[in-house]
Amino acid sequence: MRWTVMPAGGPRGPMSRPSDPVALRSPVMLRFFARVMDRQLGRNFHAVRLARPGLPDLPEGRPLMVVANHPSFWDPALFMALATRLFPQRESYGPIDAEMLRRYRFMARIGLFGVAQGDPRGAAQFLRTAQPLVEDPGRMLWITAQGHFADPRDRPLRLQPGAAHLLARVPGLMALPLAVEYPFWTESRPEALACFGAPVEARPGEGPEAANARLTGALEAAQDRLAGLSQGRDASAFDRLLGGRAGVGGIYDAFGRARAAMTGRRWQAEHMPQERADK
C-alpha cells in the first residue's frame, strides 16, 4: 500500500511529526461514535448481517489484522460495528487517507491514522506506524487492502503489499480476510453483508510476495463465497448483527399500519416473509 502517516495539523504545522494513534485514541470518543455509526447503519440499511458460521476460531494472544475488500463509503462504519461486537477485548486501529484525516480530525480520536496516497515514502511510513500496533495482541488493525474503491465482483483481485509486508515482518501474525457487500434484496434499503474467510498465518522466512499471493487467494475465496450468498438472498445463511429499517416509508407504510390495525393483523413492514427473513 502506498501509504504514509501525515499529521492532522498539516505538513508544516505544530504536529508535523507523525502522531501516535495509541496516544490519540479516546475510548470515550470511540464509544460515542460507535453509537453514531450504529444509528447511521440502522437508518440506511435493512440489516447488518454476518455470514454463518461467523467468526472463525482464533487462537488467543495472537497478533491480528483484518484484511478486507473496499467496495463502499460505508466500510469504516461496518468495521466499527463488527469490531465492537466481535472483538470487544481488542483496541481497533486502521489507516485512512491523510487528506480525509485533515478534514475530519476527530477520526484520529477513534483509532484512525493518516496515510498519503501516491507518496513513494508511504509504504515505509505505514509499516513504521502499523507494525507496533499488530505486534500487541491487545490491539488489531483493519485494512482495506485494495487501496481504492472497487466493485466486490472485480477479478482478479489485486491487493496493495502493505498487509503482506506485515505478515512477513511480525511473527505469529494472523490475517483475517473479510469480504463485504451492500446488495439490494427485497427491501427499499440495501443489506450490509460481511463474510470472514480462512485466516492466513505468518510463515517463518516467507517473503512479502508469497504472503500477498496467499492473502489475495484467501480474500478472493471469501468474496466469492459472499457473492454466492448474496445472490441467493437467503437471510437464514446469515446472523443479523444489527437491525435496520424495513418497508417503503411515508404514506405507503402509514396506510399499511392502519389497514393492519383495522383488520386485527400484525403489521409487517418487510416484503419478505418473516420466518425466512431472519432466522
N, C-alpha and C positions, 0 to 999 in steps of 0.2 A: 504494500500500500504506500503511495507517495504522500506521506503524512509528516507534518512537523508540528510541534506544540507551539502555539502562539498565545501571548498573554491577552487577557481581556482588555487591558488598558491600551493595546496597540503597540507597534514595534518600537516606538521611541518614548513611550510614556514611562511613569514610575514603576510599572510592573513589566519592564522589558525582559526580565529573566523568566524562564519557564516556570509556571506555577505548579505547586504540588496539589494534585487532585485530592489526595487524602486529607491535607490540611484544610482545603476549601470546602470539602463536603460537609453539609449540615444535616444531621438526622431530622431536625425539626422541619427544615425546608423540604426534605425528601418525603416525609410523611404527608405534608400538606399537598405537594404536587402529585403524589401517588393518588390521593383522593380526587384531585382535579382531573387527572388523566382517566381515572375510573369513570367519572361523570361524563367526560367527553366521549369515551368509548361507548358508554351506555346510550348516549344521545344520538350517536352517529352510526351505530351498528345494531343489528338484530341480536347478536350474541358474540361473545368471545369463546372459541372452542379449541380444545386441545385433543389431537388425535389419540385414541387409545392404542397401546396401554399407558400412554402418558410419559412421564419422566423415566428414562432408563435408570437401572440400578447403578449408582456411582459410589466408588469406594470413599470412605470418609477420610478427611485430612489430605486430599489430593488437590493440587492447583487445578483451576478450572477456567475455561473460557467458552463462551457460546459463540459459534460462528454461523451467521445467518445470511440468507439472501436479502435483497433490498428492493422490494417492489413498490414501496409507498412511503409517502409522508408520515403515515401512521405507525411506522415501525418502532420508533422510540417509545411511543405510548404503550404499544403492545408489549415491548420488552419490559417496561416498568411494571405492567400488570402481571406478567409472568414472574418477574423477579420477586415481587412482594409475596406472591402466593406459593411459589415453588422453592425459592431459595432465601427464606427469611433469616437464616443463620449467617448469610454471607453479605458483605458490602459489595454493591454492584457499581461498576465504572464502565465508561465507554467513550470512544473518540467521537468528535463531531467536527464538522468543517469550521476552521478558525474564524471565518467571516461570520458564520452564524453565531458563534460564541461571543464575538464582539458586539453583535446586535442584541443578543439575549444573554446578558451576563449572569443572570440568575442560574443558568444551566450549569455553571461551574459549581454551584452550591448543591447540586443533586448528583454529582459524581461524573460529569462530563468534562473532558479536556479537549482543547482545540488542536486541530491538525490542519496544516495548509495543503491544499490540493495543488499538484503540479510543481512543488518545490523539490529540487534534487536532494536537499538535505532532509526531506521529510521522513523517509524511512528510518534513518538512524535516530532522529529525534523521537519518533514514535516508539521505537524499541526501548530507548532510554526511559521513557515515561511508563510504558506498558509493562515492561519486564518485572519491575519491582511489585507491581500490582498482582500479577498472576503467580509470583513466587510465594505470596502469602496465602495459605489455604483458607483464611477467613475472608478473602476477597475473591471477586471474579470479574471477568471482562466480557462485555457484549460487543461484538464486532459485526458490522455489515461488510463482509469481506469482498464484495464485488466493487466497492469503492464508488458506485454510482447507482442511480435508479435503473432497474432492469425488469422486464416482464418475467414473471416466475416460470414461464414455459420456454424461455430462450435456451437454446442448446447449440453448441456445447457451453457448459458453464465455465466461466473464467474468473478466477479469484486473484486479487492482488496478493503479493507474497508476505505481507506483514504477519498474518497468523501463522504461516508455515515457519517463518523465522523464529517466532516464539516457541513453537513446538521443538525446533532444533536446538534452542538455547536453554530451555527450562526442563530439567529432569523431572519426570513424573507428571508433567502437564497433560491434562486431558482436554481435548477439543470436542465440544458437543454440537453437532450440526443441528440447525434449526431452520426448517422450511416454513415460510409464511405466505398466505394468500388472502385476498379480500374479495371473494366472489359474491355475486348476487344469486340467491336461490329463489325462494318463492315470496319473499317479503319486499317491502319498499326500501328497506335498508340492507346493506350487504352483511355478510358474515365475516368475522375476523378469525381465520383458521391458522393453527400452528401445529407442527409435527416435528418431533425430535427424531433424529437419526441415530445410527450406531456411533458411540463415542470413538474418537481417534486418539490413541495414546502416543506420547513421545517415545521414540525408539533411540537407544544409545547409538551414537555415531551416524545417525541418518541426517542427510543434508536437507536444506530447505526445499529443493526442487522435488525430491521424493516425498517429503511430508506434504507439500502442496498438492501433489497428484493424489495422494490418499485422501486428503481432506476434501478436495474437489469431488472425488468419486462418492464419498460419503454424503456430502451435502446434495449432490445431484440425485442420489438414490432417495434421500428424504423428500426432495422436491417432487420426484416422480411419484412417490407414494401419496403425497398430499394431493397432487394433481388428480390421481385416480379417485381419491376420497371426495375431493371437491366436485368432480364430475358426477359422482354417484349421488350427491345431495342427500345422503342419509345421515341425519344428525345423531343417530344412535351409535355411529362409529366414533363419536367424539364425547368427551366430557365437557360440559358447559362450565366455564370458569367465571363468566360474568354475563348476566342477563342484560339485554338492551331493550330497545323499543320495537314493537310489532304493529302491524296494521298500517293503514294509509294515513290516518290522522284527519283532522279537520271535520267537515260536515259528514263525510262518509262514516267515520268511526262513531261520531255522535249519534247518527241515525241507527247504526247497528246496536249500540248500547241501549238506546231507547226501545227498539224493537225487542231485544232480548228481555228487557225488564217487563214489557207488557205481556210477553208470552211465557214468562217464568223460566226462561232458559238462561244458562250461564253464558255471559259474553266472552267470546274468544276472538282476540284480535288477529291471531295468526291465520294465514291461509292454509298452512299445513296442519293435518290432524295432530292433536296434542300428544297422543301416545307415540307418534313417530318423531315428533319434533324434538323432544328432549327426554331420553331415557336415562 
